[in-house]
């Protein structure tokens, strides 16, 4: 497990903004996903109705500020079930480790960054796979050796799937247009805020270990 002790500013925010905590956040997210998937399966035009389109919001369609979280992760009923189960498992695992406030704050940062980026660059958000992957990467950092049944069949450790996710992110960053690259930097910045210091500390510890071992071999 990657040690992520809450910094002083996080503890301060929790004392002052404890009302922001949303217990069982996973239930809200999978409910939105389930409803969005149902509407889209009945009529694919619902993707356009749920998407976050800045120009439409400015014209009064304020519901898009929330409904874009209901954009389905898949158009296949079987995959939808798998996505809902995975999302519930990931978010509840994070909440058990972090508590309601820190989990809510992590999700809130990503959510607000998507909205801000969308309006600044007039970038419509028609899928939320990157948003979900920020949640998965957090769970993988907290529980790297936890095994899950990939596709309900194949056992795989969280850290292996996290590396595959990072490779996909890197591929999208390299091959995407400049606005898509900025979007990736924005959407994953919550992960860097929460886990960057711990990764940096871990890297320094590993470096010291390598330097010590190299001195012993001389």
C-alpha positions as CSV (number, residue, x, y, z in Angstrom):
1,X,0.0,0.0,0.0
2,X,1.3,3.5,-0.9
3,X,1.4,5.5,2.3
4,X,-0.7,8.7,1.8
5,X,-0.8,10.4,5.2
6,X,-3.2,13.4,5.0
7,X,-1.3,16.7,4.9
8,X,-2.1,19.4,7.3
9,X,-4.1,21.4,4.7
10,X,-6.3,18.4,4.1
11,X,-7.0,18.0,7.9
12,X,-7.8,21.7,8.1
13,X,-10.3,21.4,5.2
14,X,-11.9,18.4,6.8
15,X,-12.4,20.4,10.0
16,X,-13.8,23.4,8.2
17,X,-15.7,21.7,5.3
18,X,-16.9,18.5,6.9
19,X,-20.3,19.2,5.5
20,X,-19.0,18.4,2.0
21,X,-18.6,14.7,3.0
22,X,-20.9,12.4,1.0
23,X,-21.1,9.0,2.6
24,X,-21.6,6.1,0.2
25,X,-20.6,8.2,-2.8
26,X,-20.4,5.0,-4.8
27,X,-24.1,4.6,-4.7
28,X,-24.7,8.0,-6.2
29,X,-22.2,7.4,-9.0
30,X,-23.5,4.0,-10.0
31,X,-27.1,5.3,-9.8
32,X,-26.2,8.0,-12.3
33,X,-24.4,5.5,-14.4
34,X,-27.3,3.0,-14.3
35,X,-29.9,5.7,-15.3
36,X,-27.7,7.1,-18.1
37,X,-27.0,3.6,-19.4
38,X,-30.7,2.8,-19.4
39,X,-31.6,6.0,-21.3
40,X,-28.8,5.5,-23.9
41,X,-29.7,1.9,-24.5
42,X,-33.3,2.9,-25.2
43,X,-32.2,5.8,-27.4
44,X,-28.6,6.6,-28.3
45,X,-29.5,10.3,-28.8
46,X,-29.4,10.5,-25.0
47,X,-25.6,10.7,-25.2
48,X,-26.0,14.2,-26.7
49,X,-28.6,15.1,-24.1
50,X,-26.4,14.1,-21.1
51,X,-23.1,15.4,-22.4
52,X,-21.4,18.5,-21.0
53,X,-21.6,21.0,-23.8
54,X,-20.6,24.5,-22.6
55,X,-22.7,26.4,-25.2
56,X,-25.8,24.4,-24.2
57,X,-25.2,25.1,-20.5
58,X,-24.9,28.8,-21.2
59,X,-28.3,28.6,-23.0
60,X,-29.9,27.3,-19.8
61,X,-29.4,23.6,-19.9
62,X,-27.8,23.6,-16.5
63,X,-28.6,19.9,-15.8
64,X,-25.7,19.0,-18.0
65,X,-23.3,20.1,-15.2
66,X,-24.4,16.9,-13.5
67,X,-25.8,14.6,-16.1
68,X,-22.5,14.2,-17.9
69,X,-21.5,11.9,-15.0
70,X,-24.2,9.6,-16.2
71,X,-22.6,9.1,-19.6
72,X,-22.3,5.3,-19.9
73,X,-18.9,3.7,-19.9
74,X,-20.2,1.1,-22.4
75,X,-23.0,0.5,-24.9
76,X,-23.0,-3.3,-24.1
77,X,-25.4,-4.4,-21.4
78,X,-22.9,-7.0,-20.2
79,X,-20.1,-4.4,-20.0
80,X,-22.4,-2.0,-18.3
81,X,-22.9,-4.5,-15.5
82,X,-19.1,-5.0,-15.2
83,X,-18.6,-1.2,-15.2
84,X,-21.1,-0.7,-12.4
85,X,-19.7,-3.4,-10.3
86,X,-16.1,-2.1,-10.8
87,X,-17.1,1.5,-10.0
88,X,-18.9,0.4,-6.8
89,X,-15.9,-1.7,-5.7
90,X,-13.3,1.0,-6.4
91,X,-15.1,3.9,-4.7
92,X,-16.2,1.9,-1.6
93,X,-12.6,0.5,-1.3
94,X,-11.2,4.1,-1.4
95,X,-13.8,5.3,1.1
96,X,-13.1,2.5,3.6
97,X,-9.4,3.6,3.6
98,X,-9.8,7.3,3.4
99,X,-13.2,8.1,4.9
100,X,-16.0,10.0,3.3
101,X,-14.5,13.5,3.3
102,X,-11.2,12.7,1.6
103,X,-12.9,10.5,-1.0
104,X,-15.5,13.2,-1.7
105,X,-12.7,15.8,-2.0
106,X,-10.8,13.6,-4.4
107,X,-13.8,13.1,-6.7
108,X,-14.8,16.7,-6.4
109,X,-11.5,18.0,-7.6
110,X,-11.7,15.9,-10.7
111,X,-15.3,16.8,-11.3
112,X,-14.7,20.5,-11.0
113,X,-11.6,20.4,-13.2
114,X,-13.6,18.7,-16.0
115,X,-16.2,21.5,-15.8
116,X,-13.6,24.3,-15.7
117,X,-11.6,22.8,-18.6
118,X,-14.7,22.2,-20.7
119,X,-15.7,25.9,-20.3
120,X,-12.3,27.4,-20.8
121,X,-11.5,25.4,-24.0
122,X,-15.1,25.0,-25.1
123,X,-14.4,21.3,-25.0
124,X,-17.5,19.0,-24.9
125,X,-17.3,16.1,-22.6
126,X,-19.0,13.1,-24.2
127,X,-17.4,10.4,-22.1
128,X,-16.0,10.0,-18.6
129,X,-13.6,7.1,-18.9
130,X,-10.7,9.3,-17.8
131,X,-12.6,10.4,-14.8
132,X,-13.3,6.8,-13.8
133,X,-9.6,5.9,-14.4
134,X,-8.5,8.5,-11.8
135,X,-10.6,6.6,-9.3
136,X,-9.1,3.3,-10.3
137,X,-5.6,4.6,-10.1
138,X,-6.3,5.9,-6.6
139,X,-7.6,2.5,-5.6
140,X,-4.6,0.8,-7.2
141,X,-2.1,3.0,-5.3
142,X,-3.8,2.3,-2.1
143,X,-4.2,-1.5,-2.7
144,X,-1.6,-2.5,-5.3
145,X,-1.5,-6.2,-4.3
146,X,-5.3,-6.6,-4.1
147,X,-6.5,-9.2,-6.6
148,X,-9.7,-8.6,-8.6
149,X,-11.5,-10.8,-11.1
150,X,-11.0,-9.1,-14.4
151,X,-14.1,-9.7,-16.5
152,X,-15.3,-11.7,-13.5
153,X,-12.9,-14.5,-14.5
154,X,-9.3,-13.5,-14.8
155,X,-7.5,-12.8,-11.4
156,X,-5.3,-9.8,-11.7
157,X,-3.5,-7.5,-9.2
158,X,-4.5,-3.9,-9.1
159,X,-1.0,-2.7,-9.8
160,X,-0.8,-4.7,-13.0
161,X,-4.0,-3.1,-14.3
162,X,-2.7,0.3,-13.1
163,X,0.4,-0.1,-15.3
164,X,-1.8,-1.0,-18.3
165,X,-3.9,2.1,-17.5
166,X,-0.9,4.3,-17.4
167,X,0.4,3.0,-20.7
168,X,-3.0,3.8,-22.3
169,X,-2.9,7.3,-20.8
170,X,0.6,7.8,-22.2
171,X,-0.5,6.5,-25.6
172,X,-3.4,8.9,-25.6
173,X,-1.2,11.8,-24.5
174,X,1.3,11.1,-27.3
175,X,-1.2,10.6,-30.1
176,X,-3.9,13.1,-29.0
177,X,-4.2,16.7,-30.1
178,X,-2.9,19.5,-27.9
179,X,-6.3,20.2,-26.3
180,X,-6.7,16.5,-25.4
181,X,-3.2,16.5,-23.8
182,X,-4.2,19.5,-21.6
183,X,-7.4,17.7,-20.7
184,X,-5.5,14.6,-19.6
185,X,-3.1,16.8,-17.5
186,X,-6.2,18.5,-15.9
187,X,-8.2,15.3,-15.2
188,X,-5.3,13.5,-13.6
189,X,-4.0,16.4,-11.5
190,X,-6.1,15.2,-8.6
191,X,-4.1,12.0,-8.5
192,X,-0.8,14.0,-8.5
193,X,-2.1,16.2,-5.7
194,X,-3.0,13.2,-3.5
195,X,-0.3,10.7,-4.4
196,X,2.5,12.8,-5.9
197,X,4.3,13.4,-2.6
198,X,4.0,9.7,-1.6
199,X,5.4,8.6,-5.0
200,X,8.3,11.1,-4.6
201,X,9.1,9.9,-1.1
202,X,9.0,6.3,-2.4
203,X,11.3,7.2,-5.3
204,X,13.8,8.8,-2.9
205,X,13.8,5.7,-0.6
206,X,14.4,3.5,-3.6
207,X,17.2,5.7,-4.8
208,X,18.9,5.6,-1.4
209,X,18.6,1.8,-1.4
210,X,20.2,1.6,-4.9
211,X,23.0,3.9,-3.9
212,X,23.6,2.0,-0.7
213,X,23.7,-1.4,-2.5
214,X,26.1,0.1,-5.2
215,X,28.5,1.2,-2.4
216,X,28.5,-2.3,-0.9
217,X,29.4,-3.8,-4.3
218,X,32.5,-1.6,-4.7
